[in-house]
Amino acid sequence: MNLIYEKCGDYLIPNLIPDPEPEGELRKFGLMRKSYLENHRRAFMQGCCYRAN
């Protein structure tokens, strides 16, 4: 992994970019988790934390 730094004043701050998550189909427990979140944690589903396929 190659780190690139950005100079901010006297400090060097690393530009940390996460690797993209692999796209794939949801299996049994993934579908169960998605169903649970849709029914019981609607705020979580509407936020930016969970992407719907």
Stockholm file with secondary structure:
# STOCKHOLM 1.0

chainA/1-53         MNLIYEKCGDYLIPNLIPDPEPEGELRKFGLMRKSYLENHRRAFMQGCCYRAN
#=GR chainA/1-53 SS CCCCEEEETTEEEECCCCCCCCCCCCCHHHHHHHHHHHHHCHHHHHSTTCCCC
#=GC SS_cons        CCCCEEEETTEEEECCCCCCCCCCCCCHHHHHHHHHHHHHCHHHHHSTTCCCC
//
